[in-house]
Amino acid sequence: KIESALIPGKEGKYTICVSSQVGCSLGCCFCATGGMGFSRNLSCGEIFDQVIKAGEYAAENGGMLSNIVFMGMGEPLLNYDHTKMAIKLMLQQDRLSLGRRHITISTCGIIPGIKKLIEDKVDVKLAISLHAPNQELRNQIMPIGKAFPLEELMITIDEYVKATDNRIFYEYIMIKNMTDKPELAHQLVKLLKGRLAHLNLIPYNENP
């Protein structure tokens, strides 16, 4: 099973949070989906169908679907081909005809996937699940950090910004006495200073 979240906004506009995989293989310590393990990738059709169902619901309630975010279950850049195909359908005028600025891919920092986005000119918004401003802490809470070092990740993100001129959304989870310390706030400022960035501080949602 997978889940999608439909988020109501202003003036009847809705955002849908879509899944790209059944479960997830990355095992971030704060994520319930990561504790499920990985089952399989979703097909392009399965991703797109979440959007269709959400659009129908929004219309039935007098609204419209205005934004799509790949922030549901799974890591979209580990299901790159089907994610890219689904986005292509969303952008087509005879399908959903959404603008590129209305689609966001959220990633834990899969460097080869970000490079492919640049190479394939997939010019949508990019959100980075950062959650720690240094390599040591990121390794503790996000095992993927060991495979893709923070310094190399930030260089790759700079390349993406240069290619697209898009502001990057950085997601940072606030875990008491772990990621919310004042010295980490200073490190975070230093890391993002001078970069085209928007920072989202996310309250930790406790789970089993």
WOHU-V816919 format. One record per helix or strand. SS is the DSSP state (H for helix, E for strand). FROM is the first residue (numbers start at 1). TO is the last residue. If there is no record, write none. Layout:
ss->SS from->FROM to->TO
ss->SS from->FROM to->TO
This chain:
ss->E from->5 to->8
ss->H from->10 to->12
ss->E from->13 to->17
ss->E from->21 to->23
ss->H from->33 to->36
ss->E from->38 to->41
ss->H from->44 to->60
ss->E from->64 to->70
ss->H from->76 to->78
ss->H from->80 to->91
ss->H from->100 to->102
ss->E from->103 to->107
ss->H from->111 to->119
ss->E from->125 to->129
ss->H from->135 to->141
ss->H from->144 to->147
ss->H from->150 to->164
ss->E from->168 to->174
ss->H from->182 to->192
ss->E from->197 to->203
